[in-house]
Amino acid sequence: MFSTSYIEISRSAYKNNIKYLTSVAGKNVVFSSVIKGNAYGHGMEHIIPLAEEAGIRHFSVFSAKEAYAAYQITSPDARIMIMGHIDHDELEWAIEHDIEFFVFDDDRLGKAVSEAKKQKKKAHIHLEVETGFHRTGIEYETLPDLMKYLKCNQDHYIFEGLCTHYAGAESLANYLRIKNQISTFRQFSRYFSRHGLAPRLKHTACSAAALTYPTTIMDMVRFGIAQFGYWPSPETQMFRFKKDQGAGNDKLKRLLSWKSRVMAVKEVEAGQFVGYGSSFLVNKKTKIAIIPVGYANGFSRSLSNTGRVLIRGRRVPVIGTVTMNTLTVNVTDVPGVEKGDEVVIIGKQKRLSISIASFCEMSNMLNYQLLTRIPSDIPRTIVK
Ligand SMILES: Cc1ncc(COP(=O)(O)O)c(C=O)c1O
């Protein structure tokens, strides 16, 4: 295996999530699978085939670099959309390969049109408009000039989409801001139709928006975190719990399990410290197990003396500091732990589980952050 830990990705969990999210969005709505950040840490090369198996043919990425990686894997009829960064030479590649991309300023629009002219092709553009997120997006005041430019250059682009992104639809605290964004988007949309320019698709929703604000769904949804089985926030989960009516019906199932094996076990006498420094003092004879996963492998150092893993179906605490390549757990109360035993870092073992959410709470990280930090070189396999 040549790795100290491994990741399993569940095909049935993914299928389940796509079925549920499709029922939320509606059958005629395009499902764009957001696979930026190496498919939220799951591995693009695994998620793209699973998504295609589930009938998905639209993928969203952040950069041209990610689009290039996705392009090597997707089938010929799939579409790839870049929502963020593209360099000038990358734009040339994108147009040549019919990659769709967000346009949020004159500079990119001008370069796209001139590159399309040069290649005698059409650029596939999604105009991203500023509705209140204040990251990227075309400002309303610039529309008259933009409209002139778009009308003069209609032969050189396909108006694939009119879109925006919400500033935290997963949190009730942002309710008014999101509502304002929805109405500002409508204003933009009306402006374009008044001027006779209609996009193929209007799309604004990410997971949280689609799950909690149905009017944001429109023609396409850019589903990221939810397809991997995570609720964007506990509020989103509670909202759906009520809406989907049914006790215990967690509609999303997590795909990812992260596992390792016990590398060594030993006993430490009372009065000794475990690991570097003096953060853990043994107060009675203690059996410890060493796991070959440390902060260089994505297990945060902040989990020193606080993290938990599962061994033999029991939750065991991390003791001492997490080192670059190892962590140590106290297995005194778990009978029979030995070298080679399975260790679950994230996922289920017998009746217990460690979720990304609890892992995040322990290490004070966002689930998005934690997932995308899992090193890409840990081998991933698809399981049932
Ligand atoms: C523009 C855009 N759309 C969609 C998404 C997907 O969001 P989520 O993972 O919350 O579904 C993101 C992610 O940050 C994004 O930046």
PDBQT file of the ligand as one rigid body, heavy atoms in Angstrom, charges set to zero:
ROOT
HETATM    1  C1  LIG A 401     -19.229  30.027  -6.520  1.00  0.00    +0.000 C 
HETATM    2  C2  LIG A 401     -19.494  28.787  -5.726  1.00  0.00    +0.000 A 
HETATM    3  N1  LIG A 401     -20.555  28.037  -6.019  1.00  0.00    +0.000 NA
HETATM    4  C3  LIG A 401     -20.836  26.905  -5.336  1.00  0.00    +0.000 A 
HETATM    5  C4  LIG A 401     -20.039  26.473  -4.304  1.00  0.00    +0.000 A 
HETATM    6  C5  LIG A 401     -20.389  25.213  -3.549  1.00  0.00    +0.000 C 
HETATM    7  O1  LIG A 401     -20.702  25.493  -2.222  1.00  0.00    +0.000 OA
HETATM    8  P1  LIG A 401     -21.149  24.342  -1.204  1.00  0.00    +0.000 P 
HETATM    9  O2  LIG A 401     -19.974  23.465  -1.006  1.00  0.00    +0.000 OA
HETATM   10  O3  LIG A 401     -21.480  25.077   0.039  1.00  0.00    +0.000 OA
HETATM   11  O4  LIG A 401     -22.285  23.637  -1.837  1.00  0.00    +0.000 OA
HETATM   12  C6  LIG A 401     -18.911  27.243  -3.957  1.00  0.00    +0.000 A 
HETATM   13  C7  LIG A 401     -18.077  26.825  -2.830  1.00  0.00    +0.000 C 
HETATM   14  O5  LIG A 401     -17.514  27.538  -2.088  1.00  0.00    +0.000 OA
HETATM   15  C8  LIG A 401     -18.640  28.420  -4.688  1.00  0.00    +0.000 A 
HETATM   16  O6  LIG A 401     -17.562  29.190  -4.402  1.00  0.00    +0.000 OA
ENDROOT
TORSDOF 0
